[in-house]
Amino acid sequence: MDTNLIKKILKLEKLIEKRYNSNKLNFYNKNGKVHKKQIKFHKCKKRNRWVFGGNRSGKTECGAVEVVYLACGVHPYKKNKVTEGWVVSLSRQVQRDVAQRKVLEYLPASCIEKIVMVSGGQDSAENGVIDFILVRSQAGGISRIGFKSCDQGREKFQGASLDYVWFDEEPPFDIYLECKMRVLDKCGEIFGTMTPLKGLTWVYNTIYLNDKNDDEIWCETMEWADNPFLSKKELENMTKTLPADEIESRRYGKFMQNGGMVYSEFDENLHVIEPFNVPKEWQDMISIDPGLHNPLSAHFYAVDFDGNVYIVAEHYEAGRTVEEHANKIKVIANRLGWKTDSRGFLHALIDSAASQRTLASEKNVVELFYDNKILANPKVNKDLFAGISVVKSYLKTADGRSRLFIFKNCTNLIREIKSYWWGKGDEPIKKDDHSLDEMRYYLMTKPINKQVLVKNEIQKDKEKMARSLKYKKII
């Protein structure tokens, strides 16, 4: 065999190996260590995706990789095409030091057609400020990654038509809205990665709580433990250096208010589940918090044979009569095949205030529900703190398990749990808690599962002797 040919083949193989190894994208979430939540983010098909992560949780990395996937036309979970998008940072300096650096880290040099700088030279683009990068896409054509900063002002975000916008950290609301307009005509997408350090801002309401119930909004939290590339020793060192009041946001990526969350045990990944057909034997009760101008909240509760509670459906609406509410509750019950008594009545719990008659009505709310074939029991335990304690025990038992699961279609209940905060004087802030009230009423009716003690032979013998002595004394 020609030795020169062999040398050329070996040289070519080394070149191919060198290029492969120099492309960091080839090693992203491969070779054993996989960041499951990063993969979940990339797979999500929603058009408004956000990751709320602690520092070093891997949030910025998945945002940068998503940009490279889209620009290079190599997205593993989406249909690829030539794209134009923006990377939006808080300032030019933050752009250079964080988002821009991460994009360049994963963008293969072989795919770069041209880099246009705001300041600095192309030969050391990572040390300057980039205006845009032209990228050769495997979809056939040239993609464009533009870089913007929020300190430029909203006017600098007008006019373009884009396939995507990536927000690295939380932008001002007016810039967010402007960027939503930029992706509108292309049915493009917005994704954001941030650590929630500013408290309960517009992102908390619009994205995390999804207060408008936008079907295209998706969010995920990332914490240090989710990142498989952080060592336990590093986690311990970082935890020691953080003030106690910053642990929740900087480690766990959680929004915080001064008093903290009432139900801090709530974990959307654990407690919110996909709906399934609940067996008839599990069906238990409906619970209602009445409202006229305020929303009326009603949820359907089921219990499995192990005592786990499932909240399977909700009716949540304001400005309706009792008859209208009752009809909607019955529609849900019919859809679920919910049990009724021998007279065809649905059974429910209801706030005791519903049994009070006002001068404006001949009948109270309980009686009006009865007229509409819903037997509502107002004898509920309204002890707030005892009720909160019971809910907490269902969210997280002593051995760390959950006994409460919520179908993801119960969006208003989920939103209320996530937005329930302690106020002053150890009192929860009285706001948007209609679903939470009736959930407490229901859970307060359930017996607390006590641990069954297995008695040894000595204990059994002592009890036998005690009964014998007691029997002799009686005789």
VOPAGU-2260 file (C-alpha; in pm, 1 decimal, decimal comma):
REM VOPAGU-2260
SITE   aa  ch    i         X         Y         Z
SITE  MET   A    0       0,0       0,0       0,0
SITE  ASP   A    1     118,6     353,5     -73,7
SITE  THR   A    2     273,0     489,5     248,8
SITE  ASN   A    3     210,8     848,5     137,5
SITE  LEU   A    4    -160,3     768,6     101,7
SITE  ILE   A    5    -167,8     618,2     451,4
SITE  LYS   A    6      -0,5     931,6     592,7
SITE  LYS   A    7    -253,1    1151,7     416,7
SITE  ILE   A    8    -542,8     944,1     555,9
SITE  LEU   A    9    -400,9     956,4     909,6
SITE  LYS   A   10    -344,5    1331,6     879,9
SITE  LEU   A   11    -701,9    1378,5     757,2
SITE  GLU   A   12    -837,7    1165,7    1043,7
SITE  LYS   A   13    -645,0    1374,4    1296,7
SITE  LEU   A   14    -780,3    1692,3    1139,1
SITE  ILE   A   15   -1136,7    1559,5    1154,5
SITE  GLU   A   16   -1085,6    1453,3    1518,2
SITE  LYS   A   17    -938,0    1792,7    1605,6
SITE  ARG   A   18   -1231,9    1975,9    1448,3
SITE  TYR   A   19   -1479,2    1746,6    1623,3
SITE  ASN   A   20   -1312,2    1796,1    1961,6
SITE  SER   A   21   -1293,6    2173,3    1911,3
SITE  ASN   A   22   -1671,3    2189,4    1857,8
SITE  LYS   A   23   -1813,6    2210,1    2209,6
SITE  LEU   A   24   -2162,9    2153,9    2074,1
SITE  ASN   A   25   -2066,5    1789,6    2010,0
SITE  PHE   A   26   -2025,9    1733,6    2383,8
SITE  TYR   A   27   -2327,8    1926,0    2512,1
SITE  ASN   A   28   -2535,6    1691,7    2733,9
SITE  LYS   A   29   -2360,9    1383,9    2598,7
SITE  ASN   A   30   -2112,0    1122,6    2717,2
SITE  GLY   A   31   -2280,8    1026,1    3042,1
SITE  LYS   A   32   -2352,9    1358,4    3214,1
SITE  VAL   A   33   -2687,8    1501,3    3111,1
SITE  HIS   A   34   -2862,8    1810,2    3246,8
SITE  LYS   A   35   -3221,3    1682,5    3226,3
SITE  LYS   A   36   -3384,2    2023,7    3263,7
SITE  GLN   A   37   -3174,7    2170,8    2981,5
SITE  ILE   A   38   -3298,5    1889,0    2756,8
SITE  LYS   A   39   -3654,8    1957,6    2872,1
SITE  PHE   A   40   -3611,9    2323,0    2773,3
SITE  HIS   A   41   -3481,6    2238,4    2425,3
SITE  LYS   A   42   -3762,2    1988,1    2365,3
SITE  CYS   A   43   -4041,5    2226,3    2466,1
SITE  LYS   A   44   -4252,6    2342,5    2169,8
SITE  LYS   A   45   -4409,4    2642,4    2347,7
SITE  ARG   A   46   -4337,5    2982,0    2192,1
SITE  ASN   A   47   -4268,1    3165,0    2520,5
SITE  ARG   A   48   -4024,9    2961,0    2733,5
SITE  TRP   A   49   -3844,5    3073,0    3047,5
SITE  VAL   A   50   -3591,1    2919,0    3281,8
SITE  PHE   A   51   -3566,7    3061,4    3633,4
SITE  GLY   A   52   -3239,4    2935,1    3767,7
SITE  GLY   A   53   -2991,1    2996,3    4042,1
SITE  ASN   A   54   -2638,3    3110,0    3964,7
SITE  ARG   A   55   -2434,0    2827,1    3809,1
SITE  SER   A   56   -2746,7    2616,8    3751,6
SITE  GLY   A   57   -2689,4    2593,3    3374,8
SITE  LYS   A   58   -2962,3    2833,7    3266,8
SITE  THR   A   59   -2749,5    3069,1    3051,4
SITE  GLU   A   60   -2580,9    2774,3    2882,3
SITE  CYS   A   61   -2909,2    2627,8    2757,1
SITE  GLY   A   62   -3015,5    2970,7    2624,2
SITE  ALA   A   63   -2688,6    3013,3    2432,0
SITE  VAL   A   64   -2702,8    2659,2    2291,8
SITE  GLU   A   65   -3061,9    2715,6    2177,5
SITE  VAL   A   66   -2943,9    3021,9    1981,3
SITE  VAL   A   67   -2661,4    2819,8    1820,3
SITE  TYR   A   68   -2897,7    2531,5    1737,6
SITE  LEU   A   69   -3137,8    2771,4    1563,0
SITE  ALA   A   70   -2869,6    2971,5    1380,7
SITE  CYS   A   71   -2673,0    2667,5    1257,0
SITE  GLY   A   72   -2984,2    2475,8    1156,0
SITE  VAL   A   73   -2892,9    2177,2    1373,6
SITE  HIS   A   74   -3170,4    2180,8    1633,5
SITE  PRO   A   75   -3223,8    1818,3    1743,0
SITE  TYR   A   76   -3591,0    1862,7    1835,9
SITE  LYS   A   77   -3728,2    2115,9    1584,4
SITE  LYS   A   78   -3764,1    2163,8    1210,5
SITE  ASN   A   79   -3454,5    2355,9    1101,0
SITE  LYS   A   80   -3448,5    2662,9     878,5
SITE  VAL   A   81   -3245,1    2976,4     816,8
SITE  THR   A   82   -3318,1    3213,1    1106,0
SITE  GLU   A   83   -3275,0    3568,6    1225,6
SITE  GLY   A   84   -3283,4    3639,0    1596,8
SITE  TRP   A   85   -3167,8    3861,6    1879,3
SITE  VAL   A   86   -2971,0    3798,3    2195,3
SITE  VAL   A   87   -3082,3    4060,9    2448,8
SITE  SER   A   88   -2868,8    4147,5    2753,5
SITE  LEU   A   89   -2911,8    4413,3    3020,5
SITE  SER   A   90   -2610,6    4616,4    2900,6
SITE  ARG   A   91   -2331,8    4599,3    2643,4
SITE  GLN   A   92   -2082,5    4502,8    2913,6
SITE  VAL   A   93   -2304,6    4218,0    3037,7
SITE  GLN   A   94   -2352,4    4111,9    2674,1
SITE  ARG   A   95   -1976,5    4085,0    2625,5
SITE  ASP   A   96   -1908,3    3907,9    2953,6
SITE  VAL   A   97   -2198,6    3661,0    2959,4
SITE  ALA   A   98   -2434,0    3589,9    2667,1
SITE  GLN   A   99   -2196,0    3678,7    2383,8
SITE  ARG   A  100   -1915,3    3475,2    2541,1
SITE  LYS   A  101   -2142,8    3170,4    2578,1
SITE  VAL   A  102   -2267,9    3193,0    2218,1
SITE  LEU   A  103   -1910,2    3210,8    2084,6
SITE  GLU   A  104   -1813,5    2920,1    2308,6
SITE  TYR   A  105   -2066,5    2689,9    2138,4
SITE  LEU   A  106   -2075,5    2840,1    1787,7
SITE  PRO   A  107   -1840,8    2632,5    1564,2
SITE  ALA   A  108   -1579,1    2851,6    1398,5
SITE  SER   A  109   -1640,8    2668,6    1071,5
SITE  CYS   A  110   -1999,8    2801,8    1068,0
SITE  ILE   A  111   -1906,5    3170,2    1109,5
SITE  GLU   A  112   -1940,7    3365,0     785,2
SITE  LYS   A  113   -1880,0    3710,8     927,7
SITE  ILE   A  114   -1870,0    3900,4    1257,3
SITE  VAL   A  115   -1957,3    4270,7    1266,0
SITE  MET   A  116   -1834,5    4456,4    1573,7
SITE  VAL   A  117   -1965,0    4757,9    1765,5
SITE  SER   A  118   -1623,5    4788,1    1928,4
SITE  GLY   A  119   -1309,6    4576,3    1920,0
SITE  GLY   A  120   -1165,6    4361,8    1641,9
SITE  GLN   A  121   -1295,4    4049,2    1466,3
SITE  ASP   A  122    -974,5    3863,0    1545,7
SITE  SER   A  123   -1062,7    3876,3    1918,5
SITE  ALA   A  124   -1440,2    3915,8    1904,1
SITE  GLU   A  125   -1485,9    3773,8    2253,9
SITE  ASN   A  126   -1305,3    4077,6    2399,1
SITE  GLY   A  127   -1512,2    4334,7    2210,9
SITE  VAL   A  128   -1882,5    4404,1    2164,9
SITE  ILE   A  129   -2051,0    4227,6    1872,5
SITE  ASP   A  130   -2326,1    4387,0    1664,3
SITE  PHE   A  131   -2421,0    4071,1    1471,1
SITE  ILE   A  132   -2284,6    3739,0    1347,9
SITE  LEU   A  133   -2363,7    3583,1    1009,3
SITE  VAL   A  134   -2378,7    3203,6    1038,3
SITE  ARG   A  135   -2375,0    2936,7     767,0
SITE  SER   A  136   -2683,0    2724,5     832,0
SITE  GLN   A  137   -2708,7    2356,9     747,4
SITE  ALA   A  138   -3065,2    2437,7     641,9
SITE  GLY   A  139   -2911,1    2611,4     338,7
SITE  GLY   A  140   -2840,5    2983,7     364,2
SITE  ILE   A  141   -2708,0    3242,9     607,0
SITE  SER   A  142   -2859,5    3293,8     951,9
SITE  ARG   A  143   -2808,6    3611,3    1153,9
SITE  ILE   A  144   -2758,1    3647,3    1530,4
SITE  GLY   A  145   -2803,7    4008,1    1642,1
SITE  PHE   A  146   -2701,3    4140,2    1983,9
SITE  LYS   A  147   -2902,7    4403,5    2172,0
SITE  SER   A  148   -2888,2    4558,5    2517,4
SITE  CYS   A  149   -3177,2    4692,9    2725,0
SITE  ASP   A  150   -2991,0    5012,9    2808,9
SITE  GLN   A  151   -3031,7    5114,2    2441,4
SITE  GLY   A  152   -3400,4    5182,8    2509,9
SITE  ARG   A  153   -3719,8    5046,9    2353,9
SITE  GLU   A  154   -3683,4    5247,2    2027,6
SITE  LYS   A  155   -3378,8    5041,3    1928,6
SITE  PHE   A  156   -3596,1    4728,7    1931,9
SITE  GLN   A  157   -3841,8    4844,3    1666,7
SITE  GLY   A  158   -3882,5    4745,3    1303,9
SITE  ALA   A  159   -3726,6    4400,6    1273,7
SITE  SER   A  160   -3906,2    4075,8    1191,0
SITE  LEU   A  161   -3751,1    3787,6    1384,0
SITE  ASP   A  162   -3764,8    3412,7    1434,5
SITE  TYR   A  163   -3659,0    3427,7    1799,5
SITE  VAL   A  164   -3546,1    3650,6    2085,7
SITE  TRP   A  165   -3338,0    3527,7    2379,2
SITE  PHE   A  166   -3345,9    3736,5    2696,4
SITE  ASP   A  167   -3041,6    3672,1    2913,0
SITE  GLU   A  168   -3177,8    3799,0    3249,0
SITE  GLU   A  169   -3498,8    3994,5    3303,5
SITE  PRO   A  170   -3568,7    4280,7    3058,3
SITE  PRO   A  171   -3789,6    4585,9    3123,5
SITE  PHE   A  172   -4153,4    4513,7    3043,6
SITE  ASP   A  173   -4171,6    4761,9    2752,0
SITE  ILE   A  174   -3876,9    4592,4    2577,8
SITE  TYR   A  175   -4034,7    4250,4    2634,7
SITE  LEU   A  176   -4356,7    4370,5    2469,6
SITE  GLU   A  177   -4166,1    4525,0    2179,3
SITE  CYS   A  178   -3979,0    4198,6    2121,2
SITE  LYS   A  179   -4307,6    4006,4    2123,6
SITE  MET   A  180   -4411,6    4227,0    1831,1
SITE  ARG   A  181   -4085,3    4143,9    1650,0
SITE  VAL   A  182   -4163,8    3769,0    1639,1
SITE  LEU   A  183   -4535,0    3810,7    1566,8
SITE  ASP   A  184   -4547,2    3791,8    1184,3
SITE  LYS   A  185   -4305,8    3496,0    1167,4
SITE  CYS   A  186   -4484,7    3309,6    1448,5
SITE  GLY   A  187   -4146,2    3316,1    1617,8
SITE  GLU   A  188   -4050,7    3239,2    1975,0
SITE  ILE   A  189   -3924,1    3410,6    2287,2
SITE  PHE   A  190   -3711,8    3240,6    2549,3
SITE  GLY   A  191   -3556,9    3380,1    2863,2
SITE  THR   A  192   -3304,3    3263,3    3120,5
SITE  MET   A  193   -3275,9    3453,5    3447,3
SITE  THR   A  194   -3211,8    3451,9    3818,9
SITE  PRO   A  195   -3511,1    3620,7    3992,3
SITE  LEU   A  196   -3333,7    3875,2    4212,3
SITE  LYS   A  197   -3569,5    4173,1    4168,8
SITE  GLY   A  198   -3864,9    4036,7    4366,1
SITE  LEU   A  199   -4219,5    4005,3    4234,4
SITE  THR   A  200   -4182,5    4190,1    3905,4
SITE  TRP   A  201   -4383,6    4166,1    3582,6
SITE  VAL   A  202   -4205,1    3838,2    3501,7
SITE  TYR   A  203   -4344,5    3686,7    3820,8
SITE  ASN   A  204   -4703,5    3772,7    3724,5
SITE  THR   A  205   -4691,2    3739,2    3345,8
SITE  ILE   A  206   -4464,3    3435,8    3310,7
SITE  TYR   A  207   -4426,3    3247,1    3640,2
SITE  LEU   A  208   -4789,9    3281,9    3752,0
SITE  ASN   A  209   -4912,6    3307,7    3391,1
SITE  ASP   A  210   -5195,2    3528,2    3518,7
SITE  LYS   A  211   -5351,7    3550,4    3169,6
SITE  ASN   A  212   -5348,1    3168,7    3123,9
SITE  ASP   A  213   -5151,2    3198,3    2798,8
SITE  ASP   A  214   -5121,2    2848,6    2649,9
SITE  GLU   A  215   -4786,3    2936,9    2488,7
SITE  ILE   A  216   -4611,1    3020,1    2817,5
SITE  TRP   A  217   -4385,9    2756,4    2974,0
SITE  CYS   A  218   -4141,9    2794,5    3259,9
SITE  GLU   A  219   -3902,2    2577,5    3458,4
SITE  THR   A  220   -3686,6    2632,9    3765,8
SITE  MET   A  221   -3326,6    2513,9    3784,6
SITE  GLU   A  222   -3117,5    2476,9    4095,7
SITE  TRP   A  223   -2759,0    2377,6    4162,3
SITE  ALA   A  224   -2847,4    2013,2    4221,1
SITE  ASP   A  225   -2992,0    1995,6    3866,8
SITE  ASN   A  226   -2651,0    2071,7    3720,2
SITE  PRO   A  227   -2453,9    1742,7    3702,4
SITE  PHE   A  228   -2130,9    1930,9    3634,2
SITE  LEU   A  229   -2118,0    2090,9    3980,5
SITE  SER   A  230   -1938,0    1889,5    4246,1
SITE  LYS   A  231   -2080,6    1839,9    4596,0
SITE  LYS   A  232   -1783,3    2023,1    4742,5
SITE  GLU   A  233   -1846,8    2319,8    4513,1
SITE  LEU   A  234   -2215,7    2321,5    4614,3
SITE  GLU   A  235   -2122,0    2326,2    4981,8
SITE  ASN   A  236   -1875,1    2610,8    4933,1
SITE  MET   A  237   -2124,4    2821,5    4735,8
SITE  THR   A  238   -2397,2    2762,0    4996,9
SITE  LYS   A  239   -2167,2    2880,8    5277,2
SITE  THR   A  240   -2089,1    3205,7    5097,0
SITE  LEU   A  241   -2452,0    3310,5    5038,6
SITE  PRO   A  242   -2664,4    3510,8    5286,4
SITE  ALA   A  243   -2966,5    3314,1    5408,6
SITE  ASP   A  244   -3211,2    3554,0    5240,3
SITE  GLU   A  245   -3051,4    3496,5    4898,1
SITE  ILE   A  246   -3036,6    3116,6    4904,6
SITE  GLU   A  247   -3386,1    3070,5    4757,0
SITE  SER   A  248   -3322,5    3288,5    4451,6
SITE  ARG   A  249   -2949,5    3236,8    4391,2
SITE  ARG   A  250   -2953,0    2860,3    4451,9
SITE  TYR   A  251   -3306,4    2748,5    4367,9
SITE  GLY   A  252   -3409,8    3017,8    4117,5
SITE  LYS   A  253   -3721,6    3105,1    4316,2
SITE  PHE   A  254   -3902,0    3438,2    4330,9
SITE  MET   A  255   -3894,5    3582,2    4680,9
SITE  GLN   A  256   -4083,9    3837,7    4886,0
SITE  ASN   A  257   -3982,5    3955,7    5231,8
SITE  GLY   A  258   -4216,3    3718,8    5415,4
SITE  GLY   A  259   -4157,3    3416,2    5192,7
SITE  MET   A  260   -4402,3    3171,5    5035,8
SITE  VAL   A  261   -4668,3    3021,5    5261,2
SITE  TYR   A  262   -4650,1    2688,2    5080,2
SITE  SER   A  263   -4274,6    2675,8    5023,4
SITE  GLU   A  264   -4305,9    2295,8    4998,3
SITE  PHE   A  265   -4487,1    2329,2    4665,2
SITE  ASP   A  266   -4285,0    2197,5    4370,4
SITE  GLU   A  267   -4457,3    2228,3    4035,1
SITE  ASN   A  268   -4253,4    1939,5    3892,7
SITE  LEU   A  269   -4375,4    1711,1    4171,2
SITE  HIS   A  270   -4724,1    1826,7    4265,4
SITE  VAL   A  271   -4865,4    1920,6    3922,4
SITE  ILE   A  272   -4940,9    1615,5    3707,4
SITE  GLU   A  273   -5099,4    1525,6    3375,4
SITE  PRO   A  274   -5473,7    1450,2    3399,0
SITE  PHE   A  275   -5585,8    1088,0    3385,2
SITE  ASN   A  276   -5915,7     903,9    3419,0
SITE  VAL   A  277   -5982,2     884,4    3792,5
SITE  PRO   A  278   -6146,8     556,9    3904,5
SITE  LYS   A  279   -6504,1     595,5    4028,4
SITE  GLU   A  280   -6400,8     453,4    4366,4
SITE  TRP   A  281   -6160,2     745,8    4420,8
SITE  GLN   A  282   -6422,8    1019,3    4373,3
SITE  ASP   A  283   -6475,9    1197,0    4703,1
SITE  MET   A  284   -6606,7    1553,7    4723,6
SITE  ILE   A  285   -6645,0    1896,8    4564,5
SITE  SER   A  286   -6531,7    2197,7    4767,4
SITE  ILE   A  287   -6661,7    2550,3    4704,0
SITE  ASP   A  288   -6556,9    2900,7    4805,4
SITE  PRO   A  289   -6852,6    3118,7    4698,3
SITE  GLY   A  290   -6821,3    3455,9    4531,2
SITE  LEU   A  291   -7039,1    3698,8    4338,1
SITE  HIS   A  292   -6815,4    3987,1    4237,9
SITE  ASN   A  293   -6509,6    3788,1    4350,2
SITE  PRO   A  294   -6447,7    3457,1    4174,1
SITE  LEU   A  295   -6631,6    3148,1    4292,1
SITE  SER   A  296   -6384,0    2862,5    4319,8
SITE  ALA   A  297   -6487,9    2496,6    4307,3
SITE  HIS   A  298   -6262,5    2192,7    4277,3
SITE  PHE   A  299   -6326,3    1819,9    4247,7
SITE  TYR   A  300   -6127,7    1603,1    4492,5
SITE  ALA   A  301   -6043,9    1233,9    4468,9
SITE  VAL   A  302   -5858,8    1004,5    4711,0
SITE  ASP   A  303   -5677,6     683,9    4619,6
SITE  PHE   A  304   -5655,5     375,1    4841,4
SITE  ASP   A  305   -5330,4     500,0    4998,1
SITE  GLY   A  306   -5486,0     828,8    5111,5
SITE  ASN   A  307   -5324,5    1043,8    4840,2
SITE  VAL   A  308   -5545,2    1335,8    4734,3
SITE  TYR   A  309   -5593,4    1433,9    4369,0
SITE  ILE   A  310   -5746,7    1766,5    4263,8
SITE  VAL   A  311   -5884,7    1676,9    3924,1
SITE  ALA   A  312   -6096,1    1966,1    3790,1
SITE  GLU   A  313   -6188,0    2325,0    3864,0
SITE  HIS   A  314   -6455,4    2584,1    3805,6
SITE  TYR   A  315   -6330,8    2938,1    3870,7
SITE  GLU   A  316   -6532,9    3239,2    3758,4
SITE  ALA   A  317   -6663,4    3575,1    3880,9
SITE  GLY   A  318   -6980,9    3771,2    3815,9
SITE  ARG   A  319   -7220,5    3473,5    3787,3
SITE  THR   A  320   -7536,2    3377,4    3974,4
SITE  VAL   A  321   -7551,9    3066,0    4191,4
SITE  GLU   A  322   -7764,5    2898,3    3926,1
SITE  GLU   A  323   -7504,0    2971,3    3656,4
SITE  HIS   A  324   -7222,6    2842,6    3879,2
SITE  ALA   A  325   -7421,7    2530,5    3966,2
SITE  ASN   A  326   -7484,8    2456,6    3599,4
SITE  LYS   A  327   -7115,7    2483,9    3516,3
SITE  ILE   A  328   -7021,5    2261,2    3809,2
SITE  LYS   A  329   -7273,9    2003,5    3687,8
SITE  VAL   A  330   -7129,0    2016,2    3335,2
SITE  ILE   A  331   -6785,8    1928,7    3477,9
SITE  ALA   A  332   -6940,9    1655,3    3694,5
SITE  ASN   A  333   -7113,8    1500,4    3392,4
SITE  ARG   A  334   -6789,2    1505,9    3196,0
SITE  LEU   A  335   -6608,6    1331,5    3479,9
SITE  GLY   A  336   -6893,8    1088,9    3548,7
SITE  TRP   A  337   -6893,9    1220,6    3905,9
SITE  LYS   A  338   -7098,9    1033,8    4162,7
SITE  THR   A  339   -7434,8    1159,6    4290,5
SITE  ASP   A  340   -7663,9    1037,0    4568,1
SITE  SER   A  341   -7987,7     843,5    4514,4
SITE  ARG   A  342   -8172,3    1171,4    4447,0
SITE  GLY   A  343   -7921,3    1283,3    4183,4
SITE  PHE   A  344   -7757,9    1544,6    4410,4
SITE  LEU   A  345   -7388,6    1632,1    4395,9
SITE  HIS   A  346   -7226,8    1667,7    4741,1
SITE  ALA   A  347   -6996,8    1956,0    4829,4
SITE  LEU   A  348   -6833,8    2146,8    5111,5
SITE  ILE   A  349   -6880,6    2523,3    5121,4
SITE  ASP   A  350   -6765,4    2822,0    5326,4
SITE  SER   A  351   -6989,5    2862,2    5633,0
SITE  ALA   A  352   -7060,6    3222,3    5526,3
SITE  ALA   A  353   -7278,2    3072,1    5250,8
SITE  SER   A  354   -7539,8    2974,3    5513,1
SITE  GLN   A  355   -7601,9    3336,6    5611,0
SITE  ARG   A  356   -7910,5    3501,1    5469,8
SITE  THR   A  357   -7893,6    3866,1    5358,1
SITE  LEU   A  358   -8171,3    4125,4    5332,2
SITE  ALA   A  359   -8126,3    4124,0    4955,7
SITE  SER   A  360   -8222,5    3758,6    4918,5
SITE  GLU   A  361   -8493,8    3530,4    5051,9
SITE  LYS   A  362   -8256,0    3233,4    5038,7
SITE  ASN   A  363   -7893,0    3192,2    5134,3
SITE  VAL   A  364   -7627,3    3049,0    4901,3
SITE  VAL   A  365   -7651,3    2699,0    5050,7
SITE  GLU   A  366   -8025,8    2691,8    4983,5
SITE  LEU   A  367   -7977,6    2823,6    4630,5
SITE  PHE   A  368   -7725,7    2548,6    4554,7
SITE  TYR   A  369   -7972,6    2295,8    4699,9
SITE  ASP   A  370   -8238,8    2424,6    4458,4
SITE  ASN   A  371   -7989,9    2342,5    4181,6
SITE  LYS   A  372   -7926,4    1986,5    4306,1
SITE  ILE   A  373   -7596,3    2052,6    4482,4
SITE  LEU   A  374   -7604,1    1960,7    4851,8
SITE  ALA   A  375   -7347,6    2200,1    5002,7
SITE  ASN   A  376   -7235,4    2137,7    5361,7
SITE  PRO   A  377   -7132,1    2464,8    5536,2
SITE  LYS   A  378   -6997,0    2292,7    5849,0
SITE  VAL   A  379   -6628,7    2336,1    5763,4
SITE  ASN   A  380   -6328,6    2403,5    5983,6
SITE  LYS   A  381   -6202,4    2753,4    5896,6
SITE  ASP   A  382   -5907,7    2760,9    6135,9
SITE  LEU   A  383   -5650,0    2932,3    5912,1
SITE  PHE   A  384   -5325,1    2824,7    6073,8
SITE  ALA   A  385   -5435,1    2468,4    6144,3
SITE  GLY   A  386   -5553,1    2447,0    5784,5
SITE  ILE   A  387   -5224,2    2578,1    5646,0
SITE  SER   A  388   -5039,2    2322,8    5857,1
SITE  VAL   A  389   -5254,7    2040,8    5718,9
SITE  VAL   A  390   -5199,0    2156,2    5358,2
SITE  LYS   A  391   -4824,0    2167,1    5422,0
SITE  SER   A  392   -4834,5    1812,5    5559,8
SITE  TYR   A  393   -5001,4    1695,6    5237,1
SITE  LEU   A  394   -4748,2    1878,2    5019,7
SITE  LYS   A  395   -4459,4    1721,8    5210,8
SITE  THR   A  396   -4489,1    1445,1    5466,6
SITE  ALA   A  397   -4242,2    1382,1    5746,8
SITE  ASP   A  398   -4055,6    1133,9    5527,1
SITE  GLY   A  399   -4039,5    1377,9    5232,8
SITE  ARG   A  400   -4320,9    1233,7    5018,7
SITE  SER   A  401   -4615,9    1416,7    4865,3
SITE  ARG   A  402   -4976,6    1317,8    4931,0
SITE  LEU   A  403   -5132,8    1597,2    4724,1
SITE  PHE   A  404   -5137,7    1602,8    4342,9
SITE  ILE   A  405   -5301,3    1865,2    4121,5
SITE  PHE   A  406   -5408,4    1811,4    3761,1
SITE  LYS   A  407   -5238,6    2072,0    3545,4
SITE  ASN   A  408   -5573,4    2194,2    3408,9
SITE  CYS   A  409   -5645,5    2345,6    3755,3
SITE  THR   A  410   -5455,2    2657,7    3652,4
SITE  ASN   A  411   -5612,1    2902,0    3897,3
SITE  LEU   A  412   -5538,4    2686,9    4201,1
SITE  ILE   A  413   -5177,8    2641,5    4086,2
SITE  ARG   A  414   -5142,1    3017,0    4033,7
SITE  GLU   A  415   -5281,7    3092,5    4380,3
SITE  ILE   A  416   -5044,7    2847,4    4551,5
SITE  LYS   A  417   -4747,6    3005,7    4375,0
SITE  SER   A  418   -4856,4    3358,9    4470,7
SITE  TYR   A  419   -4949,8    3299,5    4837,5
SITE  TRP   A  420   -4708,3    3496,6    5056,6
SITE  TRP   A  421   -4664,2    3565,3    5425,6
SITE  GLY   A  422   -4727,7    3927,7    5520,1
SITE  LYS   A  423   -4670,4    4110,8    5845,1
SITE  GLY   A  424   -4727,9    3949,6    6182,3
SITE  ASP   A  425   -4722,8    3591,0    6049,9
SITE  GLU   A  426   -5043,0    3652,2    5854,4
SITE  PRO   A  427   -5074,3    3544,9    5489,7
SITE  ILE   A  428   -5146,2    3832,1    5253,1
SITE  LYS   A  429   -5520,7    3823,4    5185,8
SITE  LYS   A  430   -5520,0    3828,9    4806,7
SITE  ASP   A  431   -5631,7    3577,9    4541,9
SITE  ASP   A  432   -5686,2    3292,0    4786,1
SITE  HIS   A  433   -6032,2    3166,4    4687,2
SITE  SER   A  434   -5908,6    2826,1    4567,5
SITE  LEU   A  435   -5674,5    2797,1    4864,4
SITE  ASP   A  436   -5961,4    2852,1    5108,6
SITE  GLU   A  437   -6176,8    2571,3    4972,4
SITE  MET   A  438   -5873,5    2342,3    4942,3
SITE  ARG   A  439   -5811,2    2398,0    5315,7
SITE  TYR   A  440   -6177,5    2327,1    5398,3
SITE  TYR   A  441   -6153,8    1997,1    5215,4
SITE  LEU   A  442   -5819,0    1877,5    5352,1
SITE  MET   A  443   -5929,0    1963,9    5707,6
SITE  THR   A  444   -6202,7    1700,3    5672,6
SITE  LYS   A  445   -5954,1    1421,6    5598,8
SITE  PRO   A  446   -5816,1    1205,3    5881,8
SITE  ILE   A  447   -5442,7    1242,6    5937,2
SITE  ASN   A  448   -5269,2     917,1    5857,4
SITE  LYS   A  449   -5099,1     799,5    6173,2
SITE  GLN   A  450   -4802,1     564,6    6170,1
SITE  VAL   A  451   -4895,9     209,1    6262,2
SITE  LEU   A  452   -4674,6      88,3    6547,6
SITE  VAL   A  453   -4570,8    -275,4    6533,4
SITE  LYS   A  454   -4571,0    -409,1    6891,5
SITE  ASN   A  455   -4305,9    -650,2    7005,5
SITE  GLU   A  456   -4374,8    -959,3    7219,5
SITE  ILE   A  457   -4290,0    -782,2    7548,6
SITE  GLN   A  458   -4538,7    -500,5    7475,0
SITE  LYS   A  459   -4807,6    -752,4    7379,4
SITE  ASP   A  460   -4744,3    -951,8    7703,0
SITE  LYS   A  461   -4761,7    -636,0    7920,7
SITE  GLU   A  462   -5093,4    -533,4    7758,9
SITE  LYS   A  463   -5229,4    -886,8    7816,9
SITE  MET   A  464   -5131,7    -873,0    8185,0
SITE  ALA   A  465   -5285,4    -525,8    8222,7
SITE  ARG   A  466   -5614,6    -644,6    8074,2
SITE  SER   A  467   -5609,2    -950,6    8304,6
SITE  LEU   A  468   -5554,0    -734,6    8616,6
SITE  LYS   A  469   -5825,5    -494,9    8508,3
SITE  TYR   A  470   -6065,0    -785,3    8452,8
SITE  LYS   A  471   -5991,4    -933,8    8800,2
SITE  LYS   A  472   -6043,5    -591,6    8961,2
SITE  ILE   A  473   -6381,5    -553,4    8797,1
SITE  ILE   A  474   -6492,0    -899,5    8914,9
